Amino acid sequence: MKLQKILITGGSRGIGKELVNLYLKQGCEVHIVARNLKEEIKTPNLKFHSFDLSQTREVNDFARAFIKNNGVPDLLINNAGAGAFFEWGTFPEEEIQRQINLLFTSPILMCRVFAPEMAKRERGKIVNITSLALFYPLPFMPMYNSCKSALSSFTRSMMVEYQCHPVFIDAVLGDVRTEFNEKTSKTMLDDWTRDMKSAWLKIEKQLNDSPAPNLVAKRLILKIAKCNGGVIYEGGFIHRNIYSFLSRFLPNSLKNKILQKRYFD
């Protein structure tokens, strides 16, 4: 299937931005959904749609209007995401809801509108970007971990329900060197416990040691093109190969001990 019309959420920075650039080079018509858009590329093939995906009331209206004005996309990539780093006992309620809306509710609402329309056309792919955090949770980021897990489970459910079209892909990503940590919501540093400081230093190191988003995006679009439904892994070599493999065999109790030692020692 030759991809022509592509809709990417969170396409203004990070891996989403790299995907946009690569698809534009392929001659595709690319639509970006993001809250803050920087129109750095001037081309008639690039279309901008600005709204906040954490405000889920807008999602259905946007998706239906998109179909009316632009037609059904050949490829939808639900990529938008952000983190929140707090101790659970003080995790702000508004951040809990924001994480659920952005990381889970908005992507599934997009799927609810676009998947049936793709099925009618008997073509189309939907890629939901999830995370290795569903196997290896990040400390003090429980909502990010759980929402990515929920989105992964939802995507695999859709693979069963939609037997032919659209093709559903669960793209499980390890760390990628983006602005993710800079954009993560946090409490003031003075309020952090010793464990929070230790964990954040390790999380920062992981990100800094990770591959650049352009390298991951190049591999990712090749896998998306070849994949006819299922789970794909991306990120650094260890993440996309070894960590994904070990996740199938390590007992949860052992994984938890390894993670606690990694982040808190």
C-alpha positions as CSV (number, residue, x, y, z in Angstrom):
1,M,0.0,0.0,0.0
2,K,1.5,3.3,-1.0
3,L,1.0,5.8,1.7
4,Q,-0.3,9.1,0.6
5,K,-2.2,10.9,3.4
6,I,-0.7,10.6,6.9
7,L,-2.0,12.0,10.2
8,I,0.5,12.2,13.0
9,T,-0.2,13.5,16.5
10,G,2.6,15.1,18.4
11,G,4.4,15.8,15.2
12,S,6.0,19.1,16.1
13,R,9.0,17.7,18.1
14,G,10.9,14.6,18.9
15,I,10.4,11.4,17.0
16,G,7.1,12.7,15.6
17,K,8.9,15.6,13.9
18,E,11.4,13.2,12.4
19,L,8.6,11.0,11.1
20,V,7.0,14.1,9.5
21,N,10.2,15.0,7.8
22,L,10.8,11.5,6.4
23,Y,7.2,11.1,5.1
24,L,7.4,14.5,3.4
25,K,10.6,13.4,1.6
26,Q,8.6,10.4,0.3
27,G,6.1,12.8,-1.2
28,C,3.3,12.1,1.2
29,E,0.6,14.6,2.3
30,V,1.3,14.9,6.1
31,H,-1.0,16.4,8.7
32,I,0.3,17.3,12.1
33,V,-1.8,17.5,15.3
34,A,-0.1,19.3,18.2
35,R,-0.8,21.9,20.8
36,N,2.1,24.2,19.9
37,L,3.2,24.2,16.3
38,K,6.3,25.7,14.7
39,E,5.8,26.0,11.0
40,E,9.5,25.5,10.2
41,I,8.8,23.6,6.9
42,K,7.0,25.5,4.2
43,T,5.4,23.1,1.8
44,P,1.9,22.5,0.5
45,N,2.2,18.9,1.5
46,L,2.3,19.8,5.2
47,K,-0.9,20.7,7.0
48,F,-1.1,21.9,10.6
49,H,-4.0,21.3,13.1
50,S,-3.5,22.9,16.4
51,F,-5.4,21.8,19.5
52,D,-4.7,20.3,22.9
53,L,-5.1,16.5,22.9
54,S,-5.5,16.4,26.6
55,Q,-8.8,18.1,26.1
56,T,-10.7,15.1,24.9
57,R,-14.0,16.9,24.1
58,E,-12.3,18.3,20.9
59,V,-11.1,14.9,19.6
60,N,-14.3,13.6,18.1
61,D,-15.1,16.9,16.4
62,F,-11.6,17.2,15.0
63,A,-11.6,13.6,13.6
64,R,-15.0,14.0,11.9
65,A,-14.1,17.4,10.5
66,F,-10.8,16.0,9.2
67,I,-12.6,13.3,7.3
68,K,-15.1,15.8,5.9
69,N,-12.4,18.2,4.8
70,N,-9.4,16.0,3.9
71,G,-10.7,12.4,3.5
72,V,-9.7,9.3,5.4
73,P,-6.0,9.1,6.1
74,D,-4.0,6.1,4.8
75,L,-1.9,6.1,8.0
76,L,-2.7,7.4,11.5
77,I,0.2,7.5,14.0
78,N,-0.9,8.3,17.6
79,N,2.4,9.6,18.8
80,A,1.6,12.5,21.1
81,G,2.8,12.1,24.7
82,A,4.2,13.6,27.8
83,G,5.3,12.5,31.3
84,A,4.5,13.4,34.9
85,F,7.0,12.8,37.7
86,F,5.5,12.9,41.2
87,E,5.4,10.7,44.3
88,W,2.1,8.9,44.2
89,G,0.8,10.3,47.5
90,T,1.1,13.9,46.1
91,F,0.4,13.2,42.4
92,P,-1.9,16.1,41.4
93,E,-5.4,15.0,40.4
94,E,-5.4,17.3,37.4
95,E,-2.2,15.6,36.2
96,I,-3.7,12.2,36.6
97,Q,-6.6,13.2,34.3
98,R,-4.3,15.0,31.9
99,Q,-2.1,11.9,31.5
100,I,-5.1,9.6,30.9
101,N,-6.6,12.0,28.4
102,L,-3.4,12.6,26.4
103,L,-1.9,9.1,26.5
104,F,-5.0,6.9,26.3
105,T,-8.4,8.5,25.8
106,S,-7.4,10.7,22.9
107,P,-5.7,8.0,20.9
108,I,-8.6,5.5,21.3
109,L,-11.1,8.2,20.4
110,M,-9.1,8.9,17.2
111,C,-9.2,5.2,16.5
112,R,-12.9,5.1,17.2
113,V,-13.6,7.6,14.4
114,F,-10.9,6.6,11.8
115,A,-10.9,2.7,12.1
116,P,-14.4,2.1,10.9
117,E,-13.9,4.5,8.0
118,M,-10.7,2.8,7.0
119,A,-12.5,-0.6,7.2
120,K,-15.1,0.7,4.8
121,R,-12.4,1.6,2.3
122,E,-10.6,-1.7,3.0
123,R,-7.3,0.0,3.5
124,G,-5.3,1.9,6.1
125,K,-2.9,1.5,9.0
126,I,-3.1,2.7,12.6
127,V,0.1,2.9,14.6
128,N,-0.2,3.5,18.3
129,I,3.2,4.5,19.9
130,T,3.5,2.7,23.3
131,S,6.6,2.2,25.5
132,L,8.8,-0.4,27.0
133,A,7.6,1.2,30.3
134,L,4.7,-1.3,30.1
135,F,7.3,-4.0,30.9
136,Y,9.8,-1.9,32.8
137,P,7.9,0.8,34.7
138,L,9.6,4.1,35.3
139,P,9.6,5.1,39.0
140,F,7.4,8.1,40.0
141,M,5.7,8.0,36.5
142,P,2.9,5.6,37.2
143,M,0.3,7.3,35.0
144,Y,2.7,7.2,32.0
145,N,3.5,3.6,32.6
146,S,-0.1,2.5,33.0
147,C,-1.6,4.6,30.2
148,K,1.0,3.2,27.7
149,S,0.2,-0.3,29.0
150,A,-3.5,0.4,28.4
151,L,-2.9,1.7,24.9
152,S,-0.9,-1.4,24.1
153,S,-3.7,-3.6,25.3
154,F,-6.3,-1.7,23.4
155,T,-4.2,-1.9,20.2
156,R,-3.9,-5.7,20.5
157,S,-7.6,-5.9,21.1
158,M,-8.2,-4.0,17.8
159,M,-5.9,-6.5,16.0
160,V,-8.4,-9.2,17.0
161,E,-11.5,-7.2,16.1
162,Y,-10.3,-5.9,12.8
163,Q,-9.2,-9.0,10.9
164,C,-8.2,-7.3,7.7
165,H,-8.6,-3.5,7.6
166,P,-7.3,-1.3,9.1
167,V,-4.0,-2.8,10.1
168,F,-3.2,-2.1,13.7
169,I,0.4,-1.8,14.9
170,D,1.6,-1.6,18.5
171,A,5.0,0.3,18.2
172,V,6.8,-0.3,21.5
173,L,9.6,2.2,22.0
174,G,12.5,2.3,24.3
175,D,14.2,5.5,25.3
176,V,14.9,8.0,22.4
177,R,17.0,11.1,22.9
178,T,14.2,13.7,22.7
179,E,12.9,16.7,24.8
180,F,10.7,14.3,26.8
181,N,12.3,14.9,30.2
182,E,12.4,18.6,29.7
183,K,8.6,18.6,29.0
184,T,7.8,16.3,31.9
185,S,5.7,17.8,34.7
186,K,7.4,17.7,38.1
187,T,7.3,19.1,41.6
188,M,9.9,21.6,42.7
189,L,13.3,20.1,43.1
190,D,13.4,21.2,46.7
191,D,10.5,18.9,47.4
192,W,12.1,15.8,46.0
193,T,13.0,12.9,48.3
194,R,16.3,11.1,48.0
195,D,14.7,8.3,46.0
196,M,13.2,10.8,43.6
197,K,16.5,12.5,43.0
198,S,18.2,9.1,42.5
199,A,15.6,7.9,40.1
200,W,15.6,11.1,38.0
201,L,19.4,11.0,37.6
202,K,19.1,7.5,36.2
203,I,16.2,8.5,34.0
204,E,18.2,11.4,32.6
205,K,21.2,9.2,32.0
206,Q,19.1,6.7,30.1
207,L,17.7,9.4,27.9
208,N,21.1,11.0,27.2
209,D,22.6,7.6,26.3
210,S,19.7,6.8,23.9
211,P,19.7,7.0,20.1
212,A,18.7,10.2,18.3
213,P,15.1,10.4,17.1
214,N,16.1,10.6,13.4
215,L,17.8,7.3,13.6
216,V,14.9,5.6,15.3
217,A,12.4,7.2,12.9
218,K,14.2,5.9,9.9
219,R,14.0,2.3,11.2
220,L,10.4,2.8,12.4
221,I,9.0,3.9,9.0
222,L,10.5,0.9,7.3
223,K,9.0,-1.4,9.9
224,I,5.6,0.3,9.6
225,A,5.7,-0.1,5.8
226,K,6.5,-3.8,6.0
227,C,4.2,-4.7,9.0
228,N,0.8,-6.1,8.3
229,G,-0.3,-5.9,11.9
230,G,1.3,-6.8,15.1
231,V,3.9,-5.6,17.6
232,I,7.2,-3.9,16.6
233,Y,10.0,-2.7,18.9
234,E,12.2,0.3,18.4
235,G,14.8,2.4,20.3
236,G,18.4,1.5,21.1
237,F,19.8,-1.9,20.2
238,I,19.4,-3.3,23.7
239,H,15.9,-1.9,24.2
240,R,14.5,-3.1,20.8
241,N,16.2,-6.5,21.0
242,I,17.3,-7.7,24.4
243,Y,14.9,-5.9,26.7
244,S,11.9,-6.8,24.6
245,F,13.1,-10.5,24.6
246,L,13.7,-10.7,28.3
247,S,10.3,-9.2,29.1
248,R,8.7,-12.4,28.0
249,F,10.6,-14.6,30.5
250,L,11.6,-12.6,33.6
251,P,9.2,-13.0,36.5
252,N,7.7,-9.8,37.7
253,S,9.1,-10.1,41.1
254,L,12.6,-10.3,39.7
255,K,12.0,-7.4,37.3
256,N,10.8,-5.3,40.2
257,K,14.0,-6.0,42.2
258,I,16.2,-5.2,39.3
259,L,14.4,-1.9,38.7
260,Q,14.5,-0.9,42.4
261,K,18.2,-1.6,42.5
262,R,18.8,0.3,39.2
263,Y,16.9,3.4,40.2
264,F,17.4,3.7,44.0
265,D,20.9,2.3,44.7
